[in-house]
Amino acid sequence: MKKYNIYRGIDNEIEFKGLKGQYFYYAAGGAGCSVFLSLIFHMIGLPIIVSLVFLLIGFSASYFVTTHFNKSHGKWGFNKLPVISLQPRYVVRRKSIRNIVKVRTVKKI
């Protein structure tokens, strides 16, 4: 009989240095964009120090902004933000409770 290994962590979301799931991908995308833009700045002819400073600022901003969102919004934070705007701010009740609930009074004998 043939035996197969069971990979127990295959369905878990990705995590790296506290960034979970979608926030990891946002940080990676921000880092990739900052590398790409620093290369474009260098090809345009800006000094290398300006490109490196932009690269470091881009890396740090993408990491710290995504860790802030990860801590403040949680695992499903960005997915729940559009739903929050659809929730009602307050409930209006125009009828009094006496009209809603019929109360019968009992006569004392």
Phi and psi restraints in degrees (range 20) as a CNS / XPLOR table:
assign (resid 1 and name C) (resid 2 and name N)
       (resid 2 and name CA) (resid 2 and name C) 1.0 -84.5 20.0 2
assign (resid 2 and name N) (resid 2 and name CA)
       (resid 2 and name C) (resid 3 and name N) 1.0 140.7 20.0 2
assign (resid 2 and name C) (resid 3 and name N)
       (resid 3 and name CA) (resid 3 and name C) 1.0 -110.3 20.0 2
assign (resid 3 and name N) (resid 3 and name CA)
       (resid 3 and name C) (resid 4 and name N) 1.0 140.7 20.0 2
assign (resid 3 and name C) (resid 4 and name N)
       (resid 4 and name CA) (resid 4 and name C) 1.0 -118.3 20.0 2
assign (resid 4 and name N) (resid 4 and name CA)
       (resid 4 and name C) (resid 5 and name N) 1.0 141.6 20.0 2
assign (resid 4 and name C) (resid 5 and name N)
       (resid 5 and name CA) (resid 5 and name C) 1.0 -75.1 20.0 2
assign (resid 5 and name N) (resid 5 and name CA)
       (resid 5 and name C) (resid 6 and name N) 1.0 144.4 20.0 2
assign (resid 5 and name C) (resid 6 and name N)
       (resid 6 and name CA) (resid 6 and name C) 1.0 -106.5 20.0 2
assign (resid 6 and name N) (resid 6 and name CA)
       (resid 6 and name C) (resid 7 and name N) 1.0 120.6 20.0 2
assign (resid 6 and name C) (resid 7 and name N)
       (resid 7 and name CA) (resid 7 and name C) 1.0 -92.2 20.0 2
assign (resid 7 and name N) (resid 7 and name CA)
       (resid 7 and name C) (resid 8 and name N) 1.0 103.9 20.0 2
assign (resid 7 and name C) (resid 8 and name N)
       (resid 8 and name CA) (resid 8 and name C) 1.0 -78.4 20.0 2
assign (resid 8 and name N) (resid 8 and name CA)
       (resid 8 and name C) (resid 9 and name N) 1.0 -25.5 20.0 2
assign (resid 8 and name C) (resid 9 and name N)
       (resid 9 and name CA) (resid 9 and name C) 1.0 -98.3 20.0 2
assign (resid 9 and name N) (resid 9 and name CA)
       (resid 9 and name C) (resid 10 and name N) 1.0 17.7 20.0 2
assign (resid 9 and name C) (resid 10 and name N)
       (resid 10 and name CA) (resid 10 and name C) 1.0 -73.9 20.0 2
assign (resid 10 and name N) (resid 10 and name CA)
       (resid 10 and name C) (resid 11 and name N) 1.0 -23.4 20.0 2
assign (resid 10 and name C) (resid 11 and name N)
       (resid 11 and name CA) (resid 11 and name C) 1.0 -95.9 20.0 2
assign (resid 11 and name N) (resid 11 and name CA)
       (resid 11 and name C) (resid 12 and name N) 1.0 -2.8 20.0 2
assign (resid 11 and name C) (resid 12 and name N)
       (resid 12 and name CA) (resid 12 and name C) 1.0 -74.5 20.0 2
assign (resid 12 and name N) (resid 12 and name CA)
       (resid 12 and name C) (resid 13 and name N) 1.0 153.8 20.0 2
assign (resid 12 and name C) (resid 13 and name N)
       (resid 13 and name CA) (resid 13 and name C) 1.0 -79.0 20.0 2
assign (resid 13 and name N) (resid 13 and name CA)
       (resid 13 and name C) (resid 14 and name N) 1.0 160.9 20.0 2
assign (resid 13 and name C) (resid 14 and name N)
       (resid 14 and name CA) (resid 14 and name C) 1.0 -73.7 20.0 2
assign (resid 14 and name N) (resid 14 and name CA)
       (resid 14 and name C) (resid 15 and name N) 1.0 144.7 20.0 2
assign (resid 14 and name C) (resid 15 and name N)
       (resid 15 and name CA) (resid 15 and name C) 1.0 -143.4 20.0 2
assign (resid 15 and name N) (resid 15 and name CA)
       (resid 15 and name C) (resid 16 and name N) 1.0 134.2 20.0 2
assign (resid 15 and name C) (resid 16 and name N)
       (resid 16 and name CA) (resid 16 and name C) 1.0 -147.4 20.0 2
assign (resid 16 and name N) (resid 16 and name CA)
       (resid 16 and name C) (resid 17 and name N) 1.0 117.8 20.0 2
assign (resid 16 and name C) (resid 17 and name N)
       (resid 17 and name CA) (resid 17 and name C) 1.0 51.4 20.0 2
assign (resid 17 and name N) (resid 17 and name CA)
       (resid 17 and name C) (resid 18 and name N) 1.0 41.5 20.0 2
assign (resid 17 and name C) (resid 18 and name N)
       (resid 18 and name CA) (resid 18 and name C) 1.0 89.7 20.0 2
assign (resid 18 and name N) (resid 18 and name CA)
       (resid 18 and name C) (resid 19 and name N) 1.0 -14.0 20.0 2
assign (resid 18 and name C) (resid 19 and name N)
       (resid 19 and name CA) (resid 19 and name C) 1.0 -83.9 20.0 2
assign (resid 19 and name N) (resid 19 and name CA)
       (resid 19 and name C) (resid 20 and name N) 1.0 125.0 20.0 2
assign (resid 19 and name C) (resid 20 and name N)
       (resid 20 and name CA) (resid 20 and name C) 1.0 -115.0 20.0 2
assign (resid 20 and name N) (resid 20 and name CA)
       (resid 20 and name C) (resid 21 and name N) 1.0 138.5 20.0 2
assign (resid 20 and name C) (resid 21 and name N)
       (resid 21 and name CA) (resid 21 and name C) 1.0 58.6 20.0 2
assign (resid 21 and name N) (resid 21 and name CA)
       (resid 21 and name C) (resid 22 and name N) 1.0 -118.5 20.0 2
assign (resid 21 and name C) (resid 22 and name N)
       (resid 22 and name CA) (resid 22 and name C) 1.0 -66.6 20.0 2
assign (resid 22 and name N) (resid 22 and name CA)
       (resid 22 and name C) (resid 23 and name N) 1.0 -29.8 20.0 2
assign (resid 22 and name C) (resid 23 and name N)
       (resid 23 and name CA) (resid 23 and name C) 1.0 -68.9 20.0 2
assign (resid 23 and name N) (resid 23 and name CA)
       (resid 23 and name C) (resid 24 and name N) 1.0 -31.9 20.0 2
assign (resid 23 and name C) (resid 24 and name N)
       (resid 24 and name CA) (resid 24 and name C) 1.0 -63.1 20.0 2
assign (resid 24 and name N) (resid 24 and name CA)
       (resid 24 and name C) (resid 25 and name N) 1.0 -41.9 20.0 2
assign (resid 24 and name C) (resid 25 and name N)
       (resid 25 and name CA) (resid 25 and name C) 1.0 -68.8 20.0 2
assign (resid 25 and name N) (resid 25 and name CA)
       (resid 25 and name C) (resid 26 and name N) 1.0 -35.6 20.0 2
assign (resid 25 and name C) (resid 26 and name N)
       (resid 26 and name CA) (resid 26 and name C) 1.0 -64.6 20.0 2
assign (resid 26 and name N) (resid 26 and name CA)
       (resid 26 and name C) (resid 27 and name N) 1.0 -41.8 20.0 2
assign (resid 26 and name C) (resid 27 and name N)
       (resid 27 and name CA) (resid 27 and name C) 1.0 -66.1 20.0 2
assign (resid 27 and name N) (resid 27 and name CA)
       (resid 27 and name C) (resid 28 and name N) 1.0 -40.7 20.0 2
assign (resid 27 and name C) (resid 28 and name N)
       (resid 28 and name CA) (resid 28 and name C) 1.0 -66.1 20.0 2
assign (resid 28 and name N) (resid 28 and name CA)
       (resid 28 and name C) (resid 29 and name N) 1.0 -39.8 20.0 2
assign (resid 28 and name C) (resid 29 and name N)
       (resid 29 and name CA) (resid 29 and name C) 1.0 -65.4 20.0 2
assign (resid 29 and name N) (resid 29 and name CA)
       (resid 29 and name C) (resid 30 and name N) 1.0 -40.5 20.0 2
assign (resid 29 and name C) (resid 30 and name N)
       (resid 30 and name CA) (resid 30 and name C) 1.0 -65.9 20.0 2
assign (resid 30 and name N) (resid 30 and name CA)
       (resid 30 and name C) (resid 31 and name N) 1.0 -39.2 20.0 2
assign (resid 30 and name C) (resid 31 and name N)
       (resid 31 and name CA) (resid 31 and name C) 1.0 -67.1 20.0 2
assign (resid 31 and name N) (resid 31 and name CA)
       (resid 31 and name C) (resid 32 and name N) 1.0 -41.5 20.0 2
assign (resid 31 and name C) (resid 32 and name N)
       (resid 32 and name CA) (resid 32 and name C) 1.0 -63.9 20.0 2
assign (resid 32 and name N) (resid 32 and name CA)
       (resid 32 and name C) (resid 33 and name N) 1.0 -40.3 20.0 2
assign (resid 32 and name C) (resid 33 and name N)
       (resid 33 and name CA) (resid 33 and name C) 1.0 -65.3 20.0 2
assign (resid 33 and name N) (resid 33 and name CA)
       (resid 33 and name C) (resid 34 and name N) 1.0 -39.0 20.0 2
assign (resid 33 and name C) (resid 34 and name N)
       (resid 34 and name CA) (resid 34 and name C) 1.0 -67.8 20.0 2
assign (resid 34 and name N) (resid 34 and name CA)
       (resid 34 and name C) (resid 35 and name N) 1.0 -36.0 20.0 2
assign (resid 34 and name C) (resid 35 and name N)
       (resid 35 and name CA) (resid 35 and name C) 1.0 -64.4 20.0 2
assign (resid 35 and name N) (resid 35 and name CA)
       (resid 35 and name C) (resid 36 and name N) 1.0 -45.5 20.0 2
assign (resid 35 and name C) (resid 36 and name N)
       (resid 36 and name CA) (resid 36 and name C) 1.0 -62.1 20.0 2
assign (resid 36 and name N) (resid 36 and name CA)
       (resid 36 and name C) (resid 37 and name N) 1.0 -44.4 20.0 2
assign (resid 36 and name C) (resid 37 and name N)
       (resid 37 and name CA) (resid 37 and name C) 1.0 -68.4 20.0 2
assign (resid 37 and name N) (resid 37 and name CA)
       (resid 37 and name C) (resid 38 and name N) 1.0 -35.7 20.0 2
assign (resid 37 and name C) (resid 38 and name N)
       (resid 38 and name CA) (resid 38 and name C) 1.0 -67.4 20.0 2
assign (resid 38 and name N) (resid 38 and name CA)
       (resid 38 and name C) (resid 39 and name N) 1.0 -34.9 20.0 2
assign (resid 38 and name C) (resid 39 and name N)
       (resid 39 and name CA) (resid 39 and name C) 1.0 -65.8 20.0 2
assign (resid 39 and name N) (resid 39 and name CA)
       (resid 39 and name C) (resid 40 and name N) 1.0 -40.2 20.0 2
assign (resid 39 and name C) (resid 40 and name N)
       (resid 40 and name CA) (resid 40 and name C) 1.0 -64.3 20.0 2
assign (resid 40 and name N) (resid 40 and name CA)
       (resid 40 and name C) (resid 41 and name N) 1.0 -41.5 20.0 2
assign (resid 40 and name C) (resid 41 and name N)
       (resid 41 and name CA) (resid 41 and name C) 1.0 -61.7 20.0 2
assign (resid 41 and name N) (resid 41 and name CA)
       (resid 41 and name C) (resid 42 and name N) 1.0 -39.0 20.0 2
assign (resid 41 and name C) (resid 42 and name N)
       (resid 42 and name CA) (resid 42 and name C) 1.0 -68.9 20.0 2
assign (resid 42 and name N) (resid 42 and name CA)
       (resid 42 and name C) (resid 43 and name N) 1.0 -37.9 20.0 2
assign (resid 42 and name C) (resid 43 and name N)
       (resid 43 and name CA) (resid 43 and name C) 1.0 -70.6 20.0 2
assign (resid 43 and name N) (resid 43 and name CA)
       (resid 43 and name C) (resid 44 and name N) 1.0 -30.0 20.0 2
assign (resid 43 and name C) (resid 44 and name N)
       (resid 44 and name CA) (resid 44 and name C) 1.0 -66.2 20.0 2
assign (resid 44 and name N) (resid 44 and name CA)
       (resid 44 and name C) (resid 45 and name N) 1.0 -33.7 20.0 2
assign (resid 44 and name C) (resid 45 and name N)
       (resid 45 and name CA) (resid 45 and name C) 1.0 123.1 20.0 2
assign (resid 45 and name N) (resid 45 and name CA)
       (resid 45 and name C) (resid 46 and name N) 1.0 9.5 20.0 2
assign (resid 45 and name C) (resid 46 and name N)
       (resid 46 and name CA) (resid 46 and name C) 1.0 -69.4 20.0 2
assign (resid 46 and name N) (resid 46 and name CA)
       (resid 46 and name C) (resid 47 and name N) 1.0 152.9 20.0 2
assign (resid 46 and name C) (resid 47 and name N)
       (resid 47 and name CA) (resid 47 and name C) 1.0 -60.0 20.0 2
assign (resid 47 and name N) (resid 47 and name CA)
       (resid 47 and name C) (resid 48 and name N) 1.0 152.2 20.0 2
assign (resid 47 and name C) (resid 48 and name N)
       (resid 48 and name CA) (resid 48 and name C) 1.0 -64.5 20.0 2
assign (resid 48 and name N) (resid 48 and name CA)
       (resid 48 and name C) (resid 49 and name N) 1.0 -30.1 20.0 2
assign (resid 48 and name C) (resid 49 and name N)
       (resid 49 and name CA) (resid 49 and name C) 1.0 -67.6 20.0 2
assign (resid 49 and name N) (resid 49 and name CA)
       (resid 49 and name C) (resid 50 and name N) 1.0 -35.5 20.0 2
assign (resid 49 and name C) (resid 50 and name N)
       (resid 50 and name CA) (resid 50 and name C) 1.0 -67.3 20.0 2
assign (resid 50 and name N) (resid 50 and name CA)
       (resid 50 and name C) (resid 51 and name N) 1.0 -40.7 20.0 2
assign (resid 50 and name C) (resid 51 and name N)
       (resid 51 and name CA) (resid 51 and name C) 1.0 -64.3 20.0 2
assign (resid 51 and name N) (resid 51 and name CA)
       (resid 51 and name C) (resid 52 and name N) 1.0 -42.1 20.0 2
assign (resid 51 and name C) (resid 52 and name N)
       (resid 52 and name CA) (resid 52 and name C) 1.0 -67.5 20.0 2
assign (resid 52 and name N) (resid 52 and name CA)
       (resid 52 and name C) (resid 53 and name N) 1.0 -39.3 20.0 2
assign (resid 52 and name C) (resid 53 and name N)
       (resid 53 and name CA) (resid 53 and name C) 1.0 -63.8 20.0 2
assign (resid 53 and name N) (resid 53 and name CA)
       (resid 53 and name C) (resid 54 and name N) 1.0 -43.8 20.0 2
assign (resid 53 and name C) (resid 54 and name N)
       (resid 54 and name CA) (resid 54 and name C) 1.0 -62.5 20.0 2
assign (resid 54 and name N) (resid 54 and name CA)
       (resid 54 and name C) (resid 55 and name N) 1.0 -38.9 20.0 2
assign (resid 54 and name C) (resid 55 and name N)
       (resid 55 and name CA) (resid 55 and name C) 1.0 -63.3 20.0 2
assign (resid 55 and name N) (resid 55 and name CA)
       (resid 55 and name C) (resid 56 and name N) 1.0 -46.0 20.0 2
assign (resid 55 and name C) (resid 56 and name N)
       (resid 56 and name CA) (resid 56 and name C) 1.0 -65.7 20.0 2
assign (resid 56 and name N) (resid 56 and name CA)
       (resid 56 and name C) (resid 57 and name N) 1.0 -40.9 20.0 2
assign (resid 56 and name C) (resid 57 and name N)
       (resid 57 and name CA) (resid 57 and name C) 1.0 -65.3 20.0 2
assign (resid 57 and name N) (resid 57 and name CA)
       (resid 57 and name C) (resid 58 and name N) 1.0 -40.4 20.0 2
assign (resid 57 and name C) (resid 58 and name N)
       (resid 58 and name CA) (resid 58 and name C) 1.0 -64.6 20.0 2
assign (resid 58 and name N) (resid 58 and name CA)
       (resid 58 and name C) (resid 59 and name N) 1.0 -43.8 20.0 2
assign (resid 58 and name C) (resid 59 and name N)
       (resid 59 and name CA) (resid 59 and name C) 1.0 -61.2 20.0 2
assign (resid 59 and name N) (resid 59 and name CA)
       (resid 59 and name C) (resid 60 and name N) 1.0 -50.0 20.0 2
assign (resid 59 and name C) (resid 60 and name N)
       (resid 60 and name CA) (resid 60 and name C) 1.0 -66.8 20.0 2
assign (resid 60 and name N) (resid 60 and name CA)
       (resid 60 and name C) (resid 61 and name N) 1.0 -38.6 20.0 2
assign (resid 60 and name C) (resid 61 and name N)
       (resid 61 and name CA) (resid 61 and name C) 1.0 -66.2 20.0 2
assign (resid 61 and name N) (resid 61 and name CA)
       (resid 61 and name C) (resid 62 and name N) 1.0 -43.2 20.0 2
assign (resid 61 and name C) (resid 62 and name N)
       (resid 62 and name CA) (resid 62 and name C) 1.0 -65.1 20.0 2
assign (resid 62 and name N) (resid 62 and name CA)
       (resid 62 and name C) (resid 63 and name N) 1.0 -36.5 20.0 2
assign (resid 62 and name C) (resid 63 and name N)
       (resid 63 and name CA) (resid 63 and name C) 1.0 -72.0 20.0 2
assign (resid 63 and name N) (resid 63 and name CA)
       (resid 63 and name C) (resid 64 and name N) 1.0 -49.1 20.0 2
assign (resid 63 and name C) (resid 64 and name N)
       (resid 64 and name CA) (resid 64 and name C) 1.0 -71.5 20.0 2
assign (resid 64 and name N) (resid 64 and name CA)
       (resid 64 and name C) (resid 65 and name N) 1.0 -34.1 20.0 2
assign (resid 64 and name C) (resid 65 and name N)
       (resid 65 and name CA) (resid 65 and name C) 1.0 -68.1 20.0 2
assign (resid 65 and name N) (resid 65 and name CA)
       (resid 65 and name C) (resid 66 and name N) 1.0 -43.0 20.0 2
assign (resid 65 and name C) (resid 66 and name N)
       (resid 66 and name CA) (resid 66 and name C) 1.0 -70.1 20.0 2
assign (resid 66 and name N) (resid 66 and name CA)
       (resid 66 and name C) (resid 67 and name N) 1.0 -34.8 20.0 2
assign (resid 66 and name C) (resid 67 and name N)
       (resid 67 and name CA) (resid 67 and name C) 1.0 -67.7 20.0 2
assign (resid 67 and name N) (resid 67 and name CA)
       (resid 67 and name C) (resid 68 and name N) 1.0 -34.9 20.0 2
assign (resid 67 and name C) (resid 68 and name N)
       (resid 68 and name CA) (resid 68 and name C) 1.0 -64.1 20.0 2
assign (resid 68 and name N) (resid 68 and name CA)
       (resid 68 and name C) (resid 69 and name N) 1.0 -45.3 20.0 2
assign (resid 68 and name C) (resid 69 and name N)
       (resid 69 and name CA) (resid 69 and name C) 1.0 -65.8 20.0 2
assign (resid 69 and name N) (resid 69 and name CA)
       (resid 69 and name C) (resid 70 and name N) 1.0 -35.5 20.0 2
assign (resid 69 and name C) (resid 70 and name N)
       (resid 70 and name CA) (resid 70 and name C) 1.0 -63.7 20.0 2
assign (resid 70 and name N) (resid 70 and name CA)
       (resid 70 and name C) (resid 71 and name N) 1.0 -41.2 20.0 2
assign (resid 70 and name C) (resid 71 and name N)
       (resid 71 and name CA) (resid 71 and name C) 1.0 -74.4 20.0 2
assign (resid 71 and name N) (resid 71 and name CA)
       (resid 71 and name C) (resid 72 and name N) 1.0 -38.1 20.0 2
assign (resid 71 and name C) (resid 72 and name N)
       (resid 72 and name CA) (resid 72 and name C) 1.0 -82.3 20.0 2
assign (resid 72 and name N) (resid 72 and name CA)
       (resid 72 and name C) (resid 73 and name N) 1.0 -38.4 20.0 2
assign (resid 72 and name C) (resid 73 and name N)
       (resid 73 and name CA) (resid 73 and name C) 1.0 -98.7 20.0 2
assign (resid 73 and name N) (resid 73 and name CA)
       (resid 73 and name C) (resid 74 and name N) 1.0 -24.1 20.0 2
assign (resid 73 and name C) (resid 74 and name N)
       (resid 74 and name CA) (resid 74 and name C) 1.0 85.7 20.0 2
assign (resid 74 and name N) (resid 74 and name CA)
       (resid 74 and name C) (resid 75 and name N) 1.0 -167.5 20.0 2
assign (resid 74 and name C) (resid 75 and name N)
       (resid 75 and name CA) (resid 75 and name C) 1.0 -64.3 20.0 2
assign (resid 75 and name N) (resid 75 and name CA)
       (resid 75 and name C) (resid 76 and name N) 1.0 -43.2 20.0 2
assign (resid 75 and name C) (resid 76 and name N)
       (resid 76 and name CA) (resid 76 and name C) 1.0 -107.7 20.0 2
assign (resid 76 and name N) (resid 76 and name CA)
       (resid 76 and name C) (resid 77 and name N) 1.0 25.3 20.0 2
assign (resid 76 and name C) (resid 77 and name N)
       (resid 77 and name CA) (resid 77 and name C) 1.0 -60.1 20.0 2
assign (resid 77 and name N) (resid 77 and name CA)
       (resid 77 and name C) (resid 78 and name N) 1.0 -52.1 20.0 2
assign (resid 77 and name C) (resid 78 and name N)
       (resid 78 and name CA) (resid 78 and name C) 1.0 -70.0 20.0 2
assign (resid 78 and name N) (resid 78 and name CA)
       (resid 78 and name C) (resid 79 and name N) 1.0 -24.1 20.0 2
assign (resid 78 and name C) (resid 79 and name N)
       (resid 79 and name CA) (resid 79 and name C) 1.0 -76.3 20.0 2
assign (resid 79 and name N) (resid 79 and name CA)
       (resid 79 and name C) (resid 80 and name N) 1.0 -23.9 20.0 2
assign (resid 79 and name C) (resid 80 and name N)
       (resid 80 and name CA) (resid 80 and name C) 1.0 -92.7 20.0 2
assign (resid 80 and name N) (resid 80 and name CA)
       (resid 80 and name C) (resid 81 and name N) 1.0 -14.5 20.0 2
assign (resid 80 and name C) (resid 81 and name N)
       (resid 81 and name CA) (resid 81 and name C) 1.0 -60.5 20.0 2
assign (resid 81 and name N) (resid 81 and name CA)
       (resid 81 and name C) (resid 82 and name N) 1.0 -43.3 20.0 2
assign (resid 81 and name C) (resid 82 and name N)
       (resid 82 and name CA) (resid 82 and name C) 1.0 -65.9 20.0 2
assign (resid 82 and name N) (resid 82 and name CA)
       (resid 82 and name C) (resid 83 and name N) 1.0 -27.8 20.0 2
assign (resid 82 and name C) (resid 83 and name N)
       (resid 83 and name CA) (resid 83 and name C) 1.0 -73.5 20.0 2
assign (resid 83 and name N) (resid 83 and name CA)
       (resid 83 and name C) (resid 84 and name N) 1.0 -32.6 20.0 2
assign (resid 83 and name C) (resid 84 and name N)
       (resid 84 and name CA) (resid 84 and name C) 1.0 -61.9 20.0 2
assign (resid 84 and name N) (resid 84 and name CA)
       (resid 84 and name C) (resid 85 and name N) 1.0 -36.6 20.0 2
assign (resid 84 and name C) (resid 85 and name N)
       (resid 85 and name CA) (resid 85 and name C) 1.0 -70.5 20.0 2
assign (resid 85 and name N) (resid 85 and name CA)
       (resid 85 and name C) (resid 86 and name N) 1.0 -19.3 20.0 2
assign (resid 85 and name C) (resid 86 and name N)
       (resid 86 and name CA) (resid 86 and name C) 1.0 -86.4 20.0 2
assign (resid 86 and name N) (resid 86 and name CA)
       (resid 86 and name C) (resid 87 and name N) 1.0 -13.1 20.0 2
assign (resid 86 and name C) (resid 87 and name N)
       (resid 87 and name CA) (resid 87 and name C) 1.0 -74.9 20.0 2
assign (resid 87 and name N) (resid 87 and name CA)
       (resid 87 and name C) (resid 88 and name N) 1.0 143.9 20.0 2
assign (resid 87 and name C) (resid 88 and name N)
       (resid 88 and name CA) (resid 88 and name C) 1.0 -70.5 20.0 2
assign (resid 88 and name N) (resid 88 and name CA)
       (resid 88 and name C) (resid 89 and name N) 1.0 144.9 20.0 2
assign (resid 88 and name C) (resid 89 and name N)
       (resid 89 and name CA) (resid 89 and name C) 1.0 -77.5 20.0 2
assign (resid 89 and name N) (resid 89 and name CA)
       (resid 89 and name C) (resid 90 and name N) 1.0 -34.2 20.0 2
assign (resid 89 and name C) (resid 90 and name N)
       (resid 90 and name CA) (resid 90 and name C) 1.0 -152.7 20.0 2
assign (resid 90 and name N) (resid 90 and name CA)
       (resid 90 and name C) (resid 91 and name N) 1.0 164.4 20.0 2
assign (resid 90 and name C) (resid 91 and name N)
       (resid 91 and name CA) (resid 91 and name C) 1.0 -109.6 20.0 2
assign (resid 91 and name N) (resid 91 and name CA)
       (resid 91 and name C) (resid 92 and name N) 1.0 131.2 20.0 2
assign (resid 91 and name C) (resid 92 and name N)
       (resid 92 and name CA) (resid 92 and name C) 1.0 -101.4 20.0 2
assign (resid 92 and name N) (resid 92 and name CA)
       (resid 92 and name C) (resid 93 and name N) 1.0 129.2 20.0 2
assign (resid 92 and name C) (resid 93 and name N)
       (resid 93 and name CA) (resid 93 and name C) 1.0 -123.4 20.0 2
assign (resid 93 and name N) (resid 93 and name CA)
       (resid 93 and name C) (resid 94 and name N) 1.0 111.4 20.0 2
assign (resid 93 and name C) (resid 94 and name N)
       (resid 94 and name CA) (resid 94 and name C) 1.0 -92.1 20.0 2
assign (resid 94 and name N) (resid 94 and name CA)
       (resid 94 and name C) (resid 95 and name N) 1.0 -21.9 20.0 2
assign (resid 94 and name C) (resid 95 and name N)
       (resid 95 and name CA) (resid 95 and name C) 1.0 -95.4 20.0 2
assign (resid 95 and name N) (resid 95 and name CA)
       (resid 95 and name C) (resid 96 and name N) 1.0 147.7 20.0 2
assign (resid 95 and name C) (resid 96 and name N)
       (resid 96 and name CA) (resid 96 and name C) 1.0 -77.8 20.0 2
assign (resid 96 and name N) (resid 96 and name CA)
       (resid 96 and name C) (resid 97 and name N) 1.0 164.4 20.0 2
assign (resid 96 and name C) (resid 97 and name N)
       (resid 97 and name CA) (resid 97 and name C) 1.0 -65.0 20.0 2
assign (resid 97 and name N) (resid 97 and name CA)
       (resid 97 and name C) (resid 98 and name N) 1.0 -31.7 20.0 2
assign (resid 97 and name C) (resid 98 and name N)
       (resid 98 and name CA) (resid 98 and name C) 1.0 -65.8 20.0 2
assign (resid 98 and name N) (resid 98 and name CA)
       (resid 98 and name C) (resid 99 and name N) 1.0 -32.2 20.0 2
assign (resid 98 and name C) (resid 99 and name N)
       (resid 99 and name CA) (resid 99 and name C) 1.0 -76.5 20.0 2
assign (resid 99 and name N) (resid 99 and name CA)
       (resid 99 and name C) (resid 100 and name N) 1.0 -29.1 20.0 2
assign (resid 99 and name C) (resid 100 and name N)
       (resid 100 and name CA) (resid 100 and name C) 1.0 -78.3 20.0 2
assign (resid 100 and name N) (resid 100 and name CA)
       (resid 100 and name C) (resid 101 and name N) 1.0 -47.3 20.0 2
assign (resid 100 and name C) (resid 101 and name N)
       (resid 101 and name CA) (resid 101 and name C) 1.0 -106.8 20.0 2
assign (resid 101 and name N) (resid 101 and name CA)
       (resid 101 and name C) (resid 102 and name N) 1.0 120.6 20.0 2
assign (resid 101 and name C) (resid 102 and name N)
       (resid 102 and name CA) (resid 102 and name C) 1.0 -79.6 20.0 2
assign (resid 102 and name N) (resid 102 and name CA)
       (resid 102 and name C) (resid 103 and name N) 1.0 118.3 20.0 2
assign (resid 102 and name C) (resid 103 and name N)
       (resid 103 and name CA) (resid 103 and name C) 1.0 -106.7 20.0 2
assign (resid 103 and name N) (resid 103 and name CA)
       (resid 103 and name C) (resid 104 and name N) 1.0 123.9 20.0 2
assign (resid 103 and name C) (resid 104 and name N)
       (resid 104 and name CA) (resid 104 and name C) 1.0 -99.7 20.0 2
assign (resid 104 and name N) (resid 104 and name CA)
       (resid 104 and name C) (resid 105 and name N) 1.0 136.4 20.0 2
assign (resid 104 and name C) (resid 105 and name N)
       (resid 105 and name CA) (resid 105 and name C) 1.0 -96.7 20.0 2
assign (resid 105 and name N) (resid 105 and name CA)
       (resid 105 and name C) (resid 106 and name N) 1.0 141.8 20.0 2
assign (resid 105 and name C) (resid 106 and name N)
       (resid 106 and name CA) (resid 106 and name C) 1.0 -100.6 20.0 2
assign (resid 106 and name N) (resid 106 and name CA)
       (resid 106 and name C) (resid 107 and name N) 1.0 128.7 20.0 2
assign (resid 106 and name C) (resid 107 and name N)
       (resid 107 and name CA) (resid 107 and name C) 1.0 -79.6 20.0 2
assign (resid 107 and name N) (resid 107 and name CA)
       (resid 107 and name C) (resid 108 and name N) 1.0 136.6 20.0 2
assign (resid 107 and name C) (resid 108 and name N)
       (resid 108 and name CA) (resid 108 and name C) 1.0 -84.7 20.0 2
assign (resid 108 and name N) (resid 108 and name CA)
       (resid 108 and name C) (resid 109 and name N) 1.0 139.4 20.0 2
